[in-house]
Amino acid sequence: MRDAQSTGPALKPWQTILGTLSAALAGALLAWAGSDNSASALGDIPLFALCVAGAFAIQWLAYIPAQLLKSERFFDLTGAATYILALGTALLLAAEWDLRRVVLFALVTIWAVRLGGFLFVRIQQSGGDGRFDRIKLSAPWFLMAWTLQGLWVSLTAACALAAITSMHSEAPDISLGLGVILWAAGFLIEVAADRQKAHFNARPENTGAFIRTGLWAWSRHPNYFGEILLWFGIAVAAAPALGGFQLICLISPLYVSLQLTRISGINMLTARGLKKWGDEPAYREYLAETPALIPAAPKHRTAPS
């Protein structure tokens, strides 16, 4: 969902096939690790593995009409729905219900509904997502994008999913409260940043301009900062219920951080910004004085025109 798809050089078919298989393999390894101490469903199938497999299956099923229509309009909405379906299934079939499991499901669901709805409305208003202009024209490349979304959902939700499906139960403690606080802070930052940018872009006088007001004066990517912070909150809240190989699921917020700061998000958007505004002194000043991610008090700079 938040993960930005590649807009670099076109990939060759064998590269996209390799990417798809690699993502599926990574999902399988995650399913194996997260299934340690997992409750079972449908006989002896670990519930964690079942939910991860379901997350990938939903993407592959959604890919079929998306490919036939050459459309990415339901990509983010499908991703959001997958979080809810995967964690909802996990909670429904969990060994038992406790406050930690219910809270984790609620936090992820609230986030998914808000962000999925926001991205869906935005793409409907804009008429499409430029990240997919070339990707959707290549069936293997488009399939890789949908498969990567299955991996993105599985990895980001791994901590919550492992805690919900775990046979181990922990009573509410300080980690649950701290996790909720971190999640709430990240969620509010992400919502505020998205709304500020949407309002900025909606004003005719800002057409073709970049935002550097509000939270965007404190960070060039405050929405990503909020996203990362809330997933760390989920990990903190889930951690006491994890054990054995399930602890591998704690890479979830680290994966989100790596993906958004090093692999695609910030790097891709910075390159796009330089291409669009690189010759403007105000943009160069903004890049030099504003942190890429972690907010800091804005330095004095020329007021935006």
KEKE-3310 file (N, C-alpha, C; in steps of 0.2 Angstrom, whole numbers, plus 5000, padded with zeros to 4 digits):
npx = (5004:5008:5020:5030:5029:5041:5048:5058:5070:5063:5058:5065:5056:5061:5067:5056:5049:5058:5058:5044:5044:5054:5048:5037:5044:5050:5038:5034:5044:5042:5030:5033:5042:5033:5024:5028:5023:5010:4992:4982:4972:4959:4962:4978:4985:4995:4988:4994:5002:4991:4985:4994:4996:4983:4984:4992:4985:4974:4979:4983:4971:4965:4973:4969:4957:4962:4973:4966:4959:4968:4971:4975:4967:4961:4971:4977:4966:4963:4974:4972:4960:4965:4973:4963:4955:4964:4969:4957:4952:4962:4959:4946:4948:4957:4966:4961:4953:4959:4963:4975:4975:4963:4965:4976:4971:4961:4969:4976:4966:4959:4969:4971:4958:4957:4969:4968:4955:4958:4969:4962:4951:4959:4966:4955:4951:4962:4962:4971:4986:5002:5013:5011:5010:5018:5020:5008:5006:5013:5011:5019:5026:5016:5010:5021:5020:5008:5011:5021:5014:5007:5017:5021:5010:5010:5022:5022:5011:5015:5020:5008:5000:5006:5005:4991:4988:4996:4999:5002:4998:4997:4995:4987:5000:5013:5019:5009:5001:5011:5014:5001:5001:5012:5008:4996:5002:5009:4999:4991:5000:5002:4989:4987:4997:4994:4982:4985:4993:4984:4975:4983:4987:4974:4972:4971:4981:4992:4996:5007:5017:5028:5025:5028:5024:5016:5016:5025:5035:5043:5047:5052:5045:5033:5022:5027:5035:5026:5020:5030:5032:5020:5019:5030:5024:5014:5023:5029:5018:5014:5025:5027:5019:5025:5036:5050:5053:5044:5048:5056:5047:5047:5055:5046:5043:5056:5057:5047:5053:5065:5060:5053:5062:5074:5073:5062:5052:5056:5068:5064:5054:5061:5070:5060:5056:5067:5069:5058:5058:5071:5079:5074:5079:5072:5068:5079:5084:5075:5077:5090:5088:5078:5074:5074:5066:5064:5056:5060:5063:5058:5070:5075:5069:5067:5051:5038:5032)
npy = (4994:5008:5006:5010:5007:5002:5014:5014:5008:4998:4981:4965:4951:4939:4944:4949:4937:4930:4939:4938:4924:4925:4933:4925:4915:4921:4924:4911:4907:4916:4911:4899:4902:4910:4901:4894:4888:4892:4892:4879:4876:4870:4856:4851:4862:4876:4891:4903:4901:4898:4910:4919:4912:4914:4928:4930:4923:4931:4942:4936:4932:4944:4950:4944:4950:4963:4963:4959:4971:4980:4988:4997:5002:4996:4991:4996:4996:4983:4978:4984:4978:4965:4965:4966:4955:4944:4946:4946:4933:4926:4930:4925:4912:4909:4902:4907:4921:4937:4952:4958:4952:4956:4970:4972:4967:4977:4989:4987:4986:4998:5007:5001:5003:5017:5021:5013:5018:5031:5031:5024:5034:5044:5039:5037:5050:5055:5048:5037:5028:5034:5026:5014:5015:5009:4996:4990:4986:4976:4959:4949:4958:4966:4955:4952:4964:4963:4951:4955:4964:4955:4950:4961:4964:4953:4953:4966:4965:4954:4954:4957:4947:4935:4936:4935:4923:4915:4901:4905:4915:4932:4942:4959:4972:4983:4984:4983:4994:5004:5001:5004:5018:5022:5018:5026:5039:5038:5035:5047:5056:5052:5053:5067:5072:5067:5073:5086:5087:5083:5094:5104:5101:5102:5115:5128:5137:5131:5122:5111:5114:5111:5104:5112:5116:5115:5099:5095:5104:5101:5088:5079:5069:5066:5057:5045:5043:5043:5031:5021:5023:5019:5005:5001:5002:4992:4981:4982:4980:4967:4959:4952:4941:4933:4919:4908:4903:4913:4925:4930:4937:4950:4958:4965:4980:4985:4980:4988:5001:5000:4997:5009:5019:5016:5007:5010:5020:5034:5037:5035:5045:5057:5057:5059:5072:5079:5079:5086:5098:5102:5112:5123:5135:5136:5123:5116:5121:5117:5103:5103:5108:5102:5087:5071:5061:5059:5070:5087:5103:5116:5125:5143:5149:5155:5162:5153:5156)
npz = (5000:5006:5001:4987:4970:4958:4947:4938:4926:4914:4918:4913:4907:4913:4924:4931:4933:4942:4952:4957:4961:4971:4980:4983:4989:5000:5007:5010:5019:5029:5033:5038:5049:5057:5061:5071:5087:5084:5083:5077:5061:5051:5052:5054:5049:5052:5059:5057:5045:5036:5036:5030:5018:5013:5011:5000:4991:4989:4983:4971:4965:4964:4954:4942:4936:4937:4928:4916:4914:4913:4924:4939:4949:4960:4968:4980:4988:4988:4995:5008:5012:5013:5024:5034:5032:5034:5047:5053:5051:5058:5071:5073:5072:5082:5096:5108:5114:5119:5128:5122:5109:5103:5103:5095:5083:5081:5080:5068:5059:5060:5055:5042:5036:5036:5028:5017:5012:5010:5000:4990:4986:4982:4971:4963:4960:4954:4943:4940:4945:4943:4946:4940:4927:4917:4922:4923:4910:4907:4909:4917:4925:4931:4938:4947:4955:4962:4969:4977:4985:4992:5000:5006:5014:5022:5029:5035:5044:5052:5065:5073:5068:5072:5086:5087:5083:5091:5102:5114:5128:5134:5148:5149:5149:5152:5140:5131:5133:5130:5117:5111:5113:5105:5092:5091:5091:5079:5070:5070:5066:5053:5047:5049:5041:5028:5026:5026:5015:5005:5005:5002:4989:4983:4981:4969:4967:4971:4961:4953:4963:4977:4993:5009:5021:5037:5044:5035:5034:5044:5041:5027:5023:5032:5033:5030:5041:5051:5048:5050:5063:5069:5066:5073:5085:5085:5085:5098:5106:5102:5105:5118:5117:5108:5104:5102:5085:5081:5085:5074:5067:5072:5064:5057:5058:5055:5042:5036:5038:5031:5018:5015:5017:5011:5000:4991:4993:4999:4992:4979:4978:4981:4970:4960:4964:4962:4948:4945:4952:4953:4948:4955:4967:4980:4982:4983:4994:5003:5003:5008:5021:5028:5037:5030:5036:5051:5061:5063:5071:5060:5051:5048:5033:5016:5014:5007:4991)
capx = (5000:5012:5026:5030:5032:5047:5047:5065:5071:5058:5061:5064:5051:5064:5068:5049:5047:5062:5055:5038:5046:5058:5043:5033:5048:5050:5032:5034:5049:5039:5024:5036:5044:5028:5020:5031:5019:5004:4987:4980:4966:4958:4966:4984:4988:4996:4984:4998:5003:4985:4983:4999:4994:4977:4986:4995:4980:4969:4982:4983:4964:4963:4977:4966:4953:4966:4976:4961:4956:4974:4969:4978:4963:4959:4977:4978:4960:4964:4979:4969:4955:4969:4975:4957:4953:4969:4969:4950:4952:4966:4956:4941:4950:4962:4965:4957:4952:4961:4963:4980:4973:4958:4968:4980:4966:4958:4973:4978:4960:4958:4974:4970:4952:4959:4974:4965:4950:4962:4972:4957:4948:4965:4967:4949:4951:4967:4962:4976:4992:5007:5018:5009:5009:5022:5020:5002:5006:5017:5008:5023:5028:5010:5009:5026:5018:5003:5014:5025:5009:5006:5023:5021:5005:5012:5028:5020:5006:5018:5020:5001:4997:5009:5003:4984:4988:5000:4996:5004:4994:5000:4990:4989:5005:5015:5021:5003:5000:5016:5013:4996:5003:5016:5003:4992:5006:5011:4993:4989:5005:5001:4983:4988:5002:4990:4977:4988:4996:4978:4972:4988:4986:4968:4971:4973:4987:4998:4997:5014:5021:5029:5022:5033:5021:5013:5021:5030:5040:5047:5050:5050:5040:5030:5018:5031:5038:5020:5019:5035:5031:5014:5021:5034:5020:5011:5028:5030:5012:5014:5031:5027:5015:5029:5041:5053:5055:5040:5052:5058:5042:5049:5058:5041:5044:5062:5056:5044:5058:5070:5057:5051:5068:5080:5072:5058:5048:5060:5073:5060:5050:5066:5072:5055:5056:5073:5067:5052:5059:5078:5082:5072:5083:5068:5067:5086:5085:5071:5081:5096:5087:5073:5076:5070:5061:5062:5054:5064:5060:5061:5075:5073:5070:5063:5044:5035:5028)
capy = (5000:5014:5004:5013:5002:5004:5017:5014:5005:4992:4975:4960:4945:4934:4947:4949:4930:4929:4943:4935:4918:4927:4936:4920:4911:4925:4923:4904:4906:4919:4907:4893:4904:4912:4895:4891:4890:4894:4888:4876:4877:4865:4851:4852:4868:4881:4896:4909:4900:4899:4917:4921:4909:4918:4935:4930:4921:4936:4946:4933:4932:4951:4951:4942:4956:4969:4962:4960:4978:4984:4993:4997:5006:4993:4989:4998:4994:4976:4977:4986:4972:4959:4965:4965:4948:4940:4946:4944:4926:4924:4931:4921:4905:4909:4898:4910:4929:4941:4959:4959:4950:4961:4977:4972:4967:4984:4994:4986:4987:5005:5009:4999:5006:5024:5022:5010:5022:5037:5029:5023:5040:5048:5036:5038:5057:5057:5044:5032:5029:5034:5021:5008:5016:5004:4990:4986:4984:4969:4954:4947:4964:4967:4950:4953:4969:4960:4946:4959:4967:4950:4949:4968:4963:4947:4955:4971:4962:4948:4954:4956:4940:4930:4937:4933:4916:4911:4897:4908:4921:4936:4947:4965:4974:4990:4984:4984:5002:5008:5000:5008:5025:5023:5017:5032:5044:5037:5036:5054:5060:5050:5056:5074:5073:5065:5078:5093:5087:5083:5100:5108:5100:5104:5123:5129:5141:5126:5117:5111:5116:5106:5106:5113:5119:5110:5094:5095:5109:5097:5082:5079:5063:5064:5052:5039:5043:5040:5024:5017:5023:5015:4998:4999:5002:4986:4976:4982:4978:4960:4956:4948:4935:4929:4915:4903:4906:4918:4931:4933:4942:4957:4962:4969:4987:4986:4980:4994:5006:4999:4998:5016:5024:5014:5003:5013:5026:5041:5037:5036:5052:5062:5057:5062:5079:5083:5079:5091:5105:5102:5119:5128:5136:5135:5116:5114:5124:5113:5097:5104:5110:5098:5080:5067:5057:5061:5077:5092:5110:5119:5131:5149:5149:5160:5160:5150:5161)
capz = (5000:5006:4997:4980:4965:4954:4941:4935:4920:4913:4919:4908:4909:4917:4930:4935:4936:4947:4958:4959:4964:4977:4985:4986:4994:5006:5011:5013:5024:5035:5036:5042:5055:5061:5063:5077:5092:5081:5084:5070:5058:5045:5053:5057:5046:5057:5057:5054:5038:5033:5034:5025:5011:5011:5009:4993:4986:4988:4978:4964:4962:4961:4948:4936:4933:4936:4922:4910:4913:4914:4929:4946:4953:4966:4971:4987:4992:4990:5000:5014:5013:5014:5031:5038:5031:5036:5054:5056:5051:5063:5077:5073:5073:5087:5102:5113:5114:5125:5126:5117:5102:5101:5102:5089:5077:5080:5078:5061:5055:5059:5050:5035:5033:5035:5023:5011:5009:5008:4994:4985:4984:4979:4964:4959:4959:4949:4937:4940:4949:4939:4947:4937:4920:4913:4925:4921:4903:4906:4913:4922:4929:4935:4943:4952:4959:4966:4973:4982:4989:4997:5004:5010:5019:5027:5033:5040:5049:5054:5073:5075:5066:5076:5092:5087:5081:5095:5108:5121:5129:5140:5151:5147:5153:5150:5133:5127:5133:5126:5110:5109:5113:5099:5087:5091:5089:5072:5066:5070:5062:5046:5045:5048:5035:5022:5025:5024:5008:5000:5005:4998:4982:4980:4980:4962:4967:4972:4955:4951:4968:4982:5000:5014:5027:5042:5046:5029:5036:5049:5038:5020:5022:5039:5032:5031:5048:5055:5046:5053:5070:5071:5065:5079:5091:5084:5087:5105:5109:5101:5107:5124:5115:5103:5106:5097:5078:5080:5086:5068:5065:5075:5059:5053:5058:5052:5035:5034:5038:5026:5012:5014:5017:5007:4994:4986:4995:5000:4986:4972:4978:4980:4963:4956:4965:4959:4941:4944:4955:4955:4946:4960:4973:4986:4983:4985:5001:5007:5003:5012:5028:5031:5038:5026:5039:5058:5061:5067:5071:5054:5051:5045:5026:5013:5014:5001:4987)
cpx = (5004:5018:5025:5033:5037:5045:5053:5065:5066:5062:5060:5059:5055:5065:5061:5047:5051:5060:5049:5040:5050:5053:5039:5037:5049:5044:5032:5038:5046:5034:5027:5038:5038:5023:5022:5026:5012:4998:4985:4973:4965:4962:4972:4988:4989:4992:4988:5000:4997:4984:4988:4998:4988:4979:4988:4989:4975:4972:4982:4976:4963:4967:4973:4962:4957:4970:4972:4959:4962:4973:4972:4973:4961:4965:4977:4972:4960:4969:4976:4964:4959:4971:4969:4955:4958:4969:4962:4950:4956:4963:4950:4942:4956:4961:4961:4957:4955:4962:4969:4978:4968:4961:4972:4976:4963:4962:4975:4972:4958:4963:4973:4963:4954:4963:4971:4960:4953:4965:4967:4953:4953:4966:4961:4949:4956:4967:4966:4982:4998:5013:5017:5009:5012:5021:5014:5001:5010:5014:5012:5025:5022:5009:5014:5023:5013:5006:5018:5020:5007:5011:5023:5016:5007:5017:5026:5016:5009:5018:5013:4998:5000:5006:4995:4984:4992:4996:4997:5000:4997:4995:4992:4995:5007:5017:5015:5001:5005:5015:5007:4997:5007:5012:4999:4996:5007:5005:4991:4994:5003:4995:4984:4992:4998:4985:4980:4991:4990:4975:4977:4987:4980:4967:4974:4980:4993:4999:5004:5019:5022:5027:5028:5030:5018:5018:5027:5035:5045:5050:5048:5045:5037:5025:5021:5034:5032:5019:5023:5034:5025:5015:5026:5030:5016:5016:5029:5024:5011:5019:5030:5023:5019:5034:5044:5054:5050:5043:5055:5053:5043:5053:5053:5042:5051:5061:5052:5049:5063:5066:5055:5057:5074:5079:5068:5055:5052:5064:5069:5057:5055:5069:5067:5055:5062:5072:5062:5054:5067:5081:5079:5076:5079:5068:5074:5087:5081:5074:5086:5094:5082:5074:5071:5065:5059:5061:5059:5062:5063:5065:5072:5074:5066:5056:5042:5031:5021)
cpy = (5006:5012:5007:5008:5006:5008:5018:5011:4999:4986:4970:4955:4941:4937:4948:4942:4929:4933:4940:4929:4920:4929:4930:4915:4914:4924:4916:4903:4910:4915:4902:4896:4907:4907:4892:4893:4893:4889:4884:4877:4872:4859:4853:4858:4873:4888:4902:4907:4900:4906:4921:4919:4913:4925:4935:4928:4926:4941:4943:4933:4939:4953:4950:4947:4962:4969:4962:4967:4983:4990:4992:5000:5003:4989:4990:4996:4987:4974:4979:4980:4966:4959:4963:4957:4943:4940:4944:4936:4923:4924:4926:4914:4904:4904:4900:4918:4932:4948:4961:4958:4955:4968:4977:4971:4974:4989:4993:4988:4994:5008:5007:5002:5013:5025:5019:5015:5029:5036:5028:5029:5044:5045:5037:5045:5059:5053:5038:5033:5028:5029:5015:5009:5011:4997:4986:4984:4978:4964:4951:4952:4965:4962:4950:4959:4967:4955:4950:4963:4961:4949:4955:4967:4958:4950:4961:4969:4956:4948:4953:4949:4934:4930:4934:4926:4911:4907:4900:4914:4925:4941:4954:4968:4981:4990:4985:4991:5006:5007:5004:5015:5026:5023:5023:5038:5044:5038:5043:5058:5058:5053:5063:5075:5072:5070:5084:5093:5087:5090:5105:5107:5102:5111:5124:5133:5137:5121:5117:5113:5111:5109:5107:5117:5113:5105:5093:5100:5106:5091:5082:5073:5061:5059:5045:5038:5040:5033:5019:5017:5019:5007:4996:4998:4995:4980:4976:4979:4970:4956:4951:4941:4930:4925:4910:4907:4912:4925:4934:4938:4949:4961:4966:4976:4989:4985:4986:5000:5006:5000:5005:5021:5022:5011:5007:5020:5033:5042:5039:5043:5058:5062:5061:5070:5082:5084:5085:5098:5106:5108:5124:5129:5134:5127:5113:5116:5119:5106:5097:5105:5106:5090:5076:5063:5059:5068:5081:5099:5113:5125:5137:5148:5154:5158:5158:5156:5159)
cpz = (5000:5001:4990:4976:4961:4948:4937:4928:4919:4914:4914:4911:4914:4924:4935:4937:4942:4953:4961:4963:4971:4982:4988:4991:5000:5010:5014:5019:5030:5038:5040:5049:5060:5064:5069:5083:5090:5082:5077:5068:5052:5046:5057:5053:5051:5054:5054:5047:5034:5031:5029:5018:5008:5008:5002:4989:4984:4982:4971:4961:4960:4955:4942:4933:4932:4929:4915:4909:4912:4918:4936:4951:4960:4970:4978:4991:4993:4995:5007:5016:5016:5022:5036:5038:5034:5044:5057:5056:5057:5070:5078:5075:5079:5093:5107:5112:5120:5123:5121:5110:5099:5099:5096:5083:5076:5078:5070:5057:5054:5054:5043:5032:5032:5029:5017:5008:5006:5001:4988:4982:4980:4972:4960:4956:4953:4943:4936:4944:4944:4940:4943:4929:4915:4915:4923:4914:4901:4911:4918:4927:4934:4940:4949:4957:4964:4971:4979:4987:4994:5002:5009:5016:5024:5032:5038:5045:5053:5062:5075:5074:5070:5083:5093:5087:5086:5100:5114:5122:5135:5142:5149:5152:5150:5143:5129:5127:5129:5119:5107:5108:5106:5093:5086:5088:5081:5067:5065:5066:5054:5043:5044:5042:5028:5020:5023:5017:5003:5000:5001:4991:4979:4979:4973:4962:4968:4967:4953:4957:4973:4989:5005:5020:5031:5044:5041:5030:5041:5047:5031:5018:5029:5038:5033:5038:5053:5054:5049:5060:5073:5071:5071:5085:5091:5087:5094:5108:5108:5104:5113:5122:5110:5107:5101:5090:5077:5081:5080:5065:5067:5070:5055:5053:5055:5045:5032:5033:5032:5019:5010:5014:5012:5000:4989:4988:4995:4994:4980:4972:4978:4973:4958:4957:4962:4951:4940:4946:4956:4953:4951:4966:4980:4987:4985:4992:5005:5008:5008:5020:5031:5031:5033:5029:5046:5058:5066:5066:5064:5055:5047:5037:5023:5013:5007:4997:4986)
residu = (MET:ARG:ASP:ALA:GLN:SER:THR:GLY:PRO:ALA:LEU:LYS:PRO:TRP:GLN:THR:ILE:LEU:GLY:THR:LEU:SER:ALA:ALA:LEU:ALA:GLY:ALA:LEU:LEU:ALA:TRP:ALA:GLY:SER:ASP:ASN:SER:ALA:SER:ALA:LEU:GLY:ASP:ILE:PRO:LEU:PHE:ALA:LEU:CYS:VAL:ALA:GLY:ALA:PHE:ALA:ILE:GLN:TRP:LEU:ALA:TYR:ILE:PRO:ALA:GLN:LEU:LEU:LYS:SER:GLU:ARG:PHE:PHE:ASP:LEU:THR:GLY:ALA:ALA:THR:TYR:ILE:LEU:ALA:LEU:GLY:THR:ALA:LEU:LEU:LEU:ALA:ALA:GLU:TRP:ASP:LEU:ARG:ARG:VAL:VAL:LEU:PHE:ALA:LEU:VAL:THR:ILE:TRP:ALA:VAL:ARG:LEU:GLY:GLY:PHE:LEU:PHE:VAL:ARG:ILE:GLN:GLN:SER:GLY:GLY:ASP:GLY:ARG:PHE:ASP:ARG:ILE:LYS:LEU:SER:ALA:PRO:TRP:PHE:LEU:MET:ALA:TRP:THR:LEU:GLN:GLY:LEU:TRP:VAL:SER:LEU:THR:ALA:ALA:CYS:ALA:LEU:ALA:ALA:ILE:THR:SER:MET:HIS:SER:GLU:ALA:PRO:ASP:ILE:SER:LEU:GLY:LEU:GLY:VAL:ILE:LEU:TRP:ALA:ALA:GLY:PHE:LEU:ILE:GLU:VAL:ALA:ALA:ASP:ARG:GLN:LYS:ALA:HIS:PHE:ASN:ALA:ARG:PRO:GLU:ASN:THR:GLY:ALA:PHE:ILE:ARG:THR:GLY:LEU:TRP:ALA:TRP:SER:ARG:HIS:PRO:ASN:TYR:PHE:GLY:GLU:ILE:LEU:LEU:TRP:PHE:GLY:ILE:ALA:VAL:ALA:ALA:ALA:PRO:ALA:LEU:GLY:GLY:PHE:GLN:LEU:ILE:CYS:LEU:ILE:SER:PRO:LEU:TYR:VAL:SER:LEU:GLN:LEU:THR:ARG:ILE:SER:GLY:ILE:ASN:MET:LEU:THR:ALA:ARG:GLY:LEU:LYS:LYS:TRP:GLY:ASP:GLU:PRO:ALA:TYR:ARG:GLU:TYR:LEU:ALA:GLU:THR:PRO:ALA:LEU:ILE:PRO:ALA:ALA:PRO:LYS:HIS:ARG:THR:ALA:PRO:SER)
# end
